[in-house]
Each structure stands twice: as C-alpha cells, then as structure tokens.
Amino acid sequence: MVAGGGMLALHDAATSDQGHVAAETSLSFEVDDLRGLARQLVDAGVADVAVYDEAYGQVLTSIDPLGDTVSIDGRSDDLYGYRVVQADSPAASLRVVPVRFTEPDGPASGWLEALGLTRVDGGNGFFQMYAAGGGDHGYVGLHRAYPQELPIVAGRAAVQLTFATTEALDDVAARLVAGGYSDATVQRKDFGEMVTVTDPDGRECQVHALLDGS
C-alpha cells in the first residue's frame, strides 16, 4: 500500500519463513541498484551483507546494529502476483514512519546513513528522523527507549508503525472514527500533536503532524 511517501506491505504471518509473528512490524526497503548498495554498505563497514536470488527477484540482507536482519528488495516492474494499492488524496499527504527504539545518535544512525537516508533537521536528543529520498519515500525514526514507558512495541523487531501527515489531525481522527476506529483521538503533548488509534491487530498506532517542507 503506497502513501504519499513510503509504502506499507501486509504479509501473512503464517507463511513467514523468517520467524515473524502476527501484528509484528519489520523494517524493509527497496532500491534500484541492489549491487551498488551492497558495495556501499561493505565500504561503510556494515557486516553480513549478502545478495541472493528469490522467486520474485534479488534481495539484499544485512544485520543492523541492533542485531536484526533487514531485507532490501531490488525494485522490479514485475510484481510476481503481488498487488500495489496506490493512495489517492487525502493519503497523498501521508508519510510512513517506522520507528526503531534505540539511541538516536547511536550506531543505528550511521547504518541508516550508509543506506542512503539523510538526517532531518530538528532532532531533540530523544528522537531523530531520517528521510528516504528527501522524505518523498518516507522516513525512519530512531527513538530513545525509556524503562517501563517505551518502547510501546516490544519484541524481537521492536519497530512501531507510525505515520506523519500535513493534513489537519482533527480531520484524520474524524475519518478514522467514521471508518469504525472509535478510539481515534488527537493527543496534544508538550512535544507536539498526534492521533492515537488501535489498529486491527490491537497495536497502538500514531499519526503525527508533519510540517510542510520537513
């Protein structure tokens, strides 16, 4: 499913061959030049970089600084039976922002930069965003974990699915409520505003305000 920036893929957990379980979010990427990215990662000192063939195309895997295996697919025009759902307005204002819980300026930041993501100005010491394609292809957030408070999502991958939008958050919440997600509410915190809602898997999902030009 394609948003205004970034994509969200849904996969049957029962057929996962990597040990993923229902309701778990994992981080993955697509790239045009898979071999070139492999050389780029090796040159940056990233360990366990491997490129191999799958039935649907080539895949690069590497171990990120948190010990998780991250897959990067080579972009292909042949969808091999998959479906792509292209978003229309108002979702064109939406950006996909998976969040990893780790030190924002720790090893994960260098790994994201080795992948080609760029640091977004405005980090505050406990949260930092990295843009893919200047934000046109979504973002990845790094958030410091606090004992008994964060991460919201526990487990092996520890990736929380969040979004950012330039749309008015009251309108986002109203559309979610109209769609049957009655607990969608706008939360106003000292660090900013966001919509919180429970997704169909029972996980908390957040939609944050994204300033124009971010």
DRENZA-508383 format. One record per residue (C-alpha): residue number from 1; residue in three letters; z, x, y. Coordinates in Angstrom, 3 decimals. Example, Ala and Ser with C-alpha at 12.3 -4.5 7.8 and 13.67 -1.06 7.14 Angstrom:
+------+------+----------+----------+----------+
| resi | resn |        w |        u |        v |
+------+------+----------+----------+----------+
|    1 |  ALA |    7.800 |   12.300 |   -4.500 |
|    2 |  SER |    7.140 |   13.670 |   -1.060 |
+------+------+----------+----------+----------+
! end
This chain:
+------+------+----------+----------+----------+
| resi | resn |        w |        u |        v |
+------+------+----------+----------+----------+
|    1 |  MET |    0.000 |    0.000 |    0.000 |
|    2 |  VAL |   -1.231 |    1.560 |    3.253 |
|    3 |  ALA |    0.723 |    1.264 |    6.506 |
|    4 |  GLY |   -0.347 |    2.427 |    9.937 |
|    5 |  GLY |    0.967 |    5.840 |    8.903 |
|    6 |  GLY |    1.739 |    6.842 |    5.313 |
|    7 |  MET |    1.492 |    4.981 |    2.038 |
|    8 |  LEU |    3.866 |    3.350 |   -0.418 |
|    9 |  ALA |    2.920 |    3.319 |   -4.117 |
|   10 |  LEU |    4.522 |    0.998 |   -6.667 |
|   11 |  HIS |    4.716 |    2.246 |  -10.254 |
|   12 |  ASP |    6.023 |    0.602 |  -13.423 |
|   13 |  ALA |    9.256 |    2.447 |  -14.242 |
|   14 |  ALA |    8.918 |    1.604 |  -17.938 |
|   15 |  THR |    5.766 |    3.748 |  -18.188 |
|   16 |  SER |    7.051 |    6.708 |  -16.162 |
|   17 |  ASP |    6.773 |    9.990 |  -18.051 |
|   18 |  GLN |    8.970 |   11.852 |  -15.538 |
|   19 |  GLY |   12.236 |   10.053 |  -16.176 |
|   20 |  HIS |   12.086 |    7.754 |  -13.160 |
|   21 |  VAL |   14.069 |    4.527 |  -13.291 |
|   22 |  ALA |   13.642 |    1.110 |  -11.688 |
|   23 |  ALA |   14.409 |    0.934 |   -7.938 |
|   24 |  GLU |   14.162 |    4.724 |   -7.542 |
|   25 |  THR |   12.049 |    6.159 |   -4.737 |
|   26 |  SER |   10.449 |    9.569 |   -5.149 |
|   27 |  LEU |    8.624 |   11.732 |   -2.652 |
|   28 |  SER |    4.943 |   12.482 |   -3.219 |
|   29 |  PHE |    1.921 |   13.499 |   -1.170 |
|   30 |  GLU |   -1.881 |   13.521 |   -1.161 |
|   31 |  VAL |   -4.039 |   16.381 |    0.080 |
|   32 |  ASP |   -7.775 |   17.035 |    0.381 |
|   33 |  ASP |   -7.707 |   20.716 |   -0.674 |
|   34 |  LEU |   -5.279 |   20.997 |   -3.580 |
|   35 |  ARG |   -6.128 |   24.595 |   -4.499 |
|   36 |  GLY |   -5.851 |   25.667 |   -0.878 |
|   37 |  LEU |   -2.415 |   24.061 |   -0.601 |
|   38 |  ALA |   -1.318 |   25.805 |   -3.804 |
|   39 |  ARG |   -2.227 |   29.183 |   -2.271 |
|   40 |  GLN |   -0.458 |   28.197 |    0.947 |
|   41 |  LEU |    2.747 |   27.337 |   -0.930 |
|   42 |  VAL |    2.677 |   30.508 |   -3.020 |
|   43 |  ASP |    2.134 |   32.603 |    0.120 |
|   44 |  ALA |    5.167 |   30.872 |    1.665 |
|   45 |  GLY |    7.309 |   31.865 |   -1.313 |
|   46 |  VAL |    7.551 |   28.426 |   -2.930 |
|   47 |  ALA |    8.357 |   28.793 |   -6.642 |
|   48 |  ASP |    6.952 |   26.992 |   -9.690 |
|   49 |  VAL |    3.677 |   25.909 |   -8.092 |
|   50 |  ALA |    1.254 |   24.599 |  -10.714 |
|   51 |  VAL |   -2.063 |   22.731 |  -10.577 |
|   52 |  TYR |   -3.237 |   20.779 |  -13.601 |
|   53 |  ASP |   -5.624 |   18.003 |  -14.591 |
|   54 |  GLU |   -4.638 |   14.395 |  -15.162 |
|   55 |  ALA |   -6.820 |   11.499 |  -16.244 |
|   56 |  TYR |   -7.016 |   10.351 |  -12.610 |
|   57 |  GLY |   -7.632 |   13.789 |  -11.067 |
|   58 |  GLN |   -5.856 |   17.033 |  -10.250 |
|   59 |  VAL |   -2.130 |   17.249 |   -9.444 |
|   60 |  LEU |   -0.022 |   19.990 |   -7.912 |
|   61 |  THR |    3.651 |   20.147 |   -8.779 |
|   62 |  SER |    6.367 |   22.335 |   -7.329 |
|   63 |  ILE |   10.138 |   22.473 |   -7.305 |
|   64 |  ASP |   11.563 |   21.694 |   -3.893 |
|   65 |  PRO |   14.693 |   23.456 |   -2.552 |
|   66 |  LEU |   16.864 |   20.603 |   -3.844 |
|   67 |  GLY |   15.678 |   21.138 |   -7.407 |
|   68 |  ASP |   13.426 |   18.089 |   -7.668 |
|   69 |  THR |    9.853 |   18.199 |   -8.943 |
|   70 |  VAL |    7.480 |   16.907 |   -6.275 |
|   71 |  SER |    3.930 |   15.866 |   -7.160 |
|   72 |  ILE |    0.983 |   16.235 |   -4.800 |
|   73 |  ASP |   -2.228 |   14.470 |   -5.774 |
|   74 |  GLY |   -5.678 |   15.659 |   -4.847 |
|   75 |  ARG |   -7.328 |   12.973 |   -2.753 |
|   76 |  SER |  -10.107 |   11.185 |   -4.612 |
|   77 |  ASP |  -12.537 |    8.385 |   -3.788 |
|   78 |  ASP |  -12.312 |    7.199 |   -7.415 |
|   79 |  LEU |   -9.168 |    5.057 |   -7.753 |
|   80 |  TYR |   -9.308 |    5.008 |  -11.594 |
|   81 |  GLY |   -8.211 |    1.373 |  -11.726 |
|   82 |  TYR |   -5.569 |    1.594 |   -9.010 |
|   83 |  ARG |   -5.628 |   -0.829 |   -6.085 |
|   84 |  VAL |   -5.185 |    0.119 |   -2.432 |
|   85 |  VAL |   -3.839 |   -2.598 |   -0.149 |
|   86 |  GLN |   -4.784 |   -1.766 |    3.449 |
|   87 |  ALA |   -2.365 |   -3.083 |    6.020 |
|   88 |  ASP |   -3.516 |   -5.285 |    8.884 |
|   89 |  SER |   -1.703 |   -5.935 |   12.158 |
|   90 |  PRO |    1.275 |   -6.025 |   12.737 |
|   91 |  ALA |    1.795 |   -3.442 |    9.979 |
|   92 |  ALA |   -0.574 |   -1.102 |   11.816 |
|   93 |  SER |    2.428 |   -0.180 |   13.974 |
|   94 |  LEU |    4.466 |    0.740 |   10.880 |
|   95 |  ARG |    5.143 |    4.282 |    9.633 |
|   96 |  VAL |    6.515 |    5.157 |    6.197 |
|   97 |  VAL |    9.543 |    7.472 |    6.442 |
|   98 |  PRO |   11.099 |    8.583 |    3.127 |
|   99 |  VAL |   14.441 |   10.281 |    3.825 |
|  100 |  ARG |   15.937 |   13.169 |    1.868 |
|  101 |  PHE |   19.673 |   13.744 |    2.181 |
|  102 |  THR |   20.188 |   17.437 |    2.886 |
|  103 |  GLU |   20.855 |   19.752 |    5.801 |
|  104 |  PRO |   18.142 |   19.072 |    8.423 |
|  105 |  ASP |   17.745 |   22.777 |    9.205 |
|  106 |  GLY |   18.264 |   23.985 |    5.636 |
|  107 |  PRO |   15.744 |   25.177 |    3.041 |
|  108 |  ALA |   14.052 |   21.762 |    2.802 |
|  109 |  SER |   12.789 |   22.089 |    6.366 |
|  110 |  GLY |   10.913 |   25.313 |    5.567 |
|  111 |  TRP |    9.473 |   23.715 |    2.437 |
|  112 |  LEU |    8.110 |   20.751 |    4.415 |
|  113 |  GLU |    6.588 |   23.121 |    6.962 |
|  114 |  ALA |    4.985 |   25.116 |    4.127 |
|  115 |  LEU |    3.396 |   21.851 |    3.002 |
|  116 |  GLY |    1.901 |   21.465 |    6.467 |
|  117 |  LEU |    4.252 |   18.936 |    8.055 |
|  118 |  THR |    5.367 |   19.581 |   11.631 |
|  119 |  ARG |    8.821 |   19.190 |   13.177 |
|  120 |  VAL |    9.147 |   16.261 |   15.587 |
|  121 |  ASP |   10.986 |   16.955 |   18.833 |
|  122 |  GLY |   14.286 |   15.112 |   19.291 |
|  123 |  GLY |   16.304 |   16.121 |   16.227 |
|  124 |  ASN |   20.045 |   15.822 |   16.762 |
|  125 |  GLY |   21.645 |   18.127 |   14.210 |
|  126 |  PHE |   22.211 |   15.483 |   11.552 |
|  127 |  PHE |   18.683 |   14.044 |   11.337 |
|  128 |  GLN |   15.264 |   15.611 |   11.745 |
|  129 |  MET |   11.813 |   14.070 |   11.296 |
|  130 |  TYR |    8.719 |   15.909 |   10.075 |
|  131 |  ALA |    5.275 |   14.470 |   10.749 |
|  132 |  ALA |    2.325 |   14.425 |    8.360 |
|  133 |  GLY |   -0.946 |   14.535 |   10.266 |
|  134 |  GLY |    0.881 |   14.222 |   13.573 |
|  135 |  GLY |    2.539 |   11.031 |   12.320 |
|  136 |  ASP |   -0.742 |    9.300 |   11.520 |
|  137 |  HIS |    0.059 |    9.856 |    7.827 |
|  138 |  GLY |    3.742 |    9.024 |    8.028 |
|  139 |  TYR |    6.890 |   11.108 |    8.275 |
|  140 |  VAL |    9.600 |   12.652 |    6.109 |
|  141 |  GLY |   13.181 |   12.611 |    7.372 |
|  142 |  LEU |   15.950 |   15.059 |    6.495 |
|  143 |  HIS |   19.433 |   13.586 |    6.931 |
|  144 |  ARG |   22.770 |   15.317 |    6.502 |
|  145 |  ALA |   24.880 |   13.752 |    3.739 |
|  146 |  TYR |   28.444 |   12.750 |    4.565 |
|  147 |  PRO |   31.047 |   12.302 |    1.775 |
|  148 |  GLN |   31.728 |    8.627 |    0.906 |
|  149 |  GLU |   29.288 |    7.495 |    3.609 |
|  150 |  LEU |   25.852 |    8.983 |    2.984 |
|  151 |  PRO |   23.556 |    9.183 |    1.141 |
|  152 |  ILE |   23.047 |    5.449 |    0.870 |
|  153 |  VAL |   20.874 |    6.080 |   -2.184 |
|  154 |  ALA |   22.500 |    8.182 |   -4.872 |
|  155 |  GLY |   20.903 |    9.671 |   -7.962 |
|  156 |  ARG |   18.607 |   12.450 |   -9.062 |
|  157 |  ALA |   15.937 |   11.994 |   -6.394 |
|  158 |  ALA |   18.170 |   10.795 |   -3.524 |
|  159 |  VAL |   15.251 |    9.503 |   -1.460 |
|  160 |  GLN |   15.846 |    6.475 |    0.729 |
|  161 |  LEU |   12.833 |    4.366 |    1.645 |
|  162 |  THR |   12.820 |    3.710 |    5.387 |
|  163 |  PHE |   10.217 |    2.785 |    7.953 |
|  164 |  ALA |    9.688 |    3.220 |   11.684 |
|  165 |  THR |    7.760 |    0.900 |   13.967 |
|  166 |  THR |    6.781 |    0.376 |   17.579 |
|  167 |  GLU |    6.943 |   -3.401 |   17.026 |
|  168 |  ALA |    9.929 |   -5.240 |   18.501 |
|  169 |  LEU |   12.695 |   -5.102 |   15.859 |
|  170 |  ASP |   13.701 |   -8.709 |   16.507 |
|  171 |  ASP |   10.168 |   -9.724 |   15.501 |
|  172 |  VAL |   10.363 |   -7.576 |   12.345 |
|  173 |  ALA |   13.671 |   -9.168 |   11.354 |
|  174 |  ALA |   12.386 |  -12.679 |   12.057 |
|  175 |  ARG |    9.286 |  -12.100 |    9.885 |
|  176 |  LEU |   11.437 |  -10.793 |    7.030 |
|  177 |  VAL |   13.751 |  -13.801 |    7.239 |
|  178 |  ALA |   10.737 |  -16.135 |    7.282 |
|  179 |  GLY |    9.476 |  -14.316 |    4.180 |
|  180 |  GLY |   12.686 |  -15.093 |    2.276 |
|  181 |  TYR |   14.742 |  -11.957 |    3.013 |
|  182 |  SER |   17.581 |  -13.824 |    4.676 |
|  183 |  ASP |   19.896 |  -10.830 |    5.196 |
|  184 |  ALA |   17.454 |   -9.025 |    7.511 |
|  185 |  THR |   19.323 |   -8.272 |   10.730 |
|  186 |  VAL |   18.948 |   -5.987 |   13.723 |
|  187 |  GLN |   21.725 |   -3.399 |   13.852 |
|  188 |  ARG |   22.454 |   -1.697 |   17.161 |
|  189 |  LYS |   24.177 |    1.652 |   16.702 |
|  190 |  ASP |   25.070 |    4.446 |   19.080 |
|  191 |  PHE |   22.162 |    6.499 |   17.690 |
|  192 |  GLY |   19.593 |    3.686 |   18.009 |
|  193 |  GLU |   18.441 |    0.333 |   16.667 |
|  194 |  MET |   17.227 |   -0.606 |   13.199 |
|  195 |  VAL |   16.590 |   -3.568 |   10.940 |
|  196 |  THR |   18.502 |   -3.540 |    7.667 |
|  197 |  VAL |   17.376 |   -5.655 |    4.727 |
|  198 |  THR |   17.926 |   -5.729 |    0.966 |
|  199 |  ASP |   14.717 |   -5.074 |   -0.952 |
|  200 |  PRO |   13.766 |   -6.898 |   -4.193 |
|  201 |  ASP |   15.413 |   -4.113 |   -6.253 |
|  202 |  GLY |   18.734 |   -4.641 |   -4.479 |
|  203 |  ARG |   18.493 |   -1.488 |   -2.360 |
|  204 |  GLU |   19.161 |   -1.349 |    1.370 |
|  205 |  CYS |   16.003 |   -0.655 |    3.345 |
|  206 |  GLN |   15.879 |    0.237 |    7.024 |
|  207 |  VAL |   13.216 |   -0.171 |    9.718 |
|  208 |  HIS |   13.923 |    1.987 |   12.761 |
|  209 |  ALA |   12.490 |    1.833 |   16.254 |
|  210 |  LEU |    9.769 |    4.438 |   16.821 |
|  211 |  LEU |    8.991 |    5.357 |   20.389 |
|  212 |  ASP |    5.338 |    5.376 |   21.448 |
|  213 |  GLY |    3.928 |    8.877 |   21.162 |
|  214 |  SER |    6.542 |   10.034 |   18.633 |
+------+------+----------+----------+----------+
! end
